Amino acid sequence: MTHVSPDHIAADEGPNLKDPVLAGCLGWLVPGLGHLYQGRWAKGILFLLCILGTFSFGLYEGGGRVVYASLRPNDRRLAYLCQIGVGLPALPALVQAQRFRSNTLREQVQKRARIGQARFFDWFMVPPEVSDDPRQEEPDELDDLHRQLHRFFELGTVYTMIAGLLNVLAIYDACGGPAFADEEADERRREEKSEEA
Amino acid sequence: MNLVTLLGMHSGDVWYALPLIVVISLVYQATRHEHMGAILWGAARFGLWLVGFMVVASAILYFISIRL
């Protein structure tokens, strides 16, 4: 009878997922953090770099304006439902949406912008102003954004959406482990047996 | 206008697909495998498959468009 150590069994059964729910929550907050908590360093760093890199690049391409939360009847930003998948980096948009509900703050910000004293949180992830009448001749802020950023508005939106959706896959992996872990373990066992033979 | 000219005109835009293909391949394969060797090998195959799929889809769309 061959002696099998507990470590050997754990290695064959795939990675130690520790607390999968906590790992999933951490993975949602910061991409890859759930894997780092589980000690799966290589995958954690890979998810962190790939997902945060994609999100940051999209945000940069879109001038920091493509990630915003809005459920206004004339501007339902459904893209944010995908972007929120990236967690903490997309959450300032919710705070900004709450802050800019009142028109008084928007007017103050516009005054500051006119005299060239706009602060970072006066524009970052702020929902653009949209007119109630779509046939209005005067362009609103969203029209101006599209004109300024041209195709980079859509490009930035796509990048940030994909980053959010990829993090959903990463969260699933943090909670349930890799899809082919058992097959890899079987393969390792076969290799070990053939080496022993 | 032929496909090569069309791609040449928008070659700047086509390059934006490259980082997405790399990232999607790596993350998708990282959710399928645990070991870095298997992830990288799977990502390379999946990335090539994606590029092939995009080329075939572009060609089909191009042939449909010239008949319109």
Contacts between the chains, C-beta under 8 A, distances in Angstrom:
chain1	res1	chain2	res2	distance
A	14	B	34	6.6
A	15	B	34	5.8
A	40	B	34	7.6
A	42	B	36	5.2
A	43	B	30	5.4
A	43	B	34	7.5
A	43	B	39	7.7
A	46	B	26	6.3
A	46	B	27	7.6
A	46	B	30	5.6
A	46	B	39	7.4
A	47	B	27	6.6
A	47	B	30	6.7
A	50	B	23	4.6
A	50	B	26	5.5
A	50	B	27	5.3
A	51	B	23	7.7
A	51	B	27	6.8
A	53	B	23	7.2
A	54	B	19	7.3
A	54	B	20	7.3
A	54	B	23	5.2
A	57	B	19	7.2
A	151	B	13	7.3
A	155	B	16	6.1
A	159	B	20	7.2
A	162	B	20	6.2
A	162	B	23	7.7
A	162	B	24	7.0
A	166	B	23	7.0
A	166	B	24	6.8
A	166	B	27	4.6
A	166	B	28	7.9
A	169	B	27	6.1
A	169	B	28	6.6
A	169	B	31	4.8
A	170	B	27	6.5
A	170	B	30	7.6
A	170	B	31	6.8
A	172	B	31	6.6
A	173	B	30	6.9
A	173	B	31	4.2
A	177	B	34	7.6
A	178	B	30	7.7
A	178	B	31	6.3
A	178	B	32	5.9
A	178	B	33	5.5
A	178	B	34	4.7
A	179	B	31	6.6
A	179	B	32	4.7
A	179	B	33	8.0
A	180	B	32	5.3
A	180	B	33	5.6
A	180	B	38	7.9
A	181	B	33	7.9
A	181	B	34	5.4
A	184	B	33	6.5
A	184	B	34	6.2
A	184	B	35	6.5
A	184	B	38	6.6
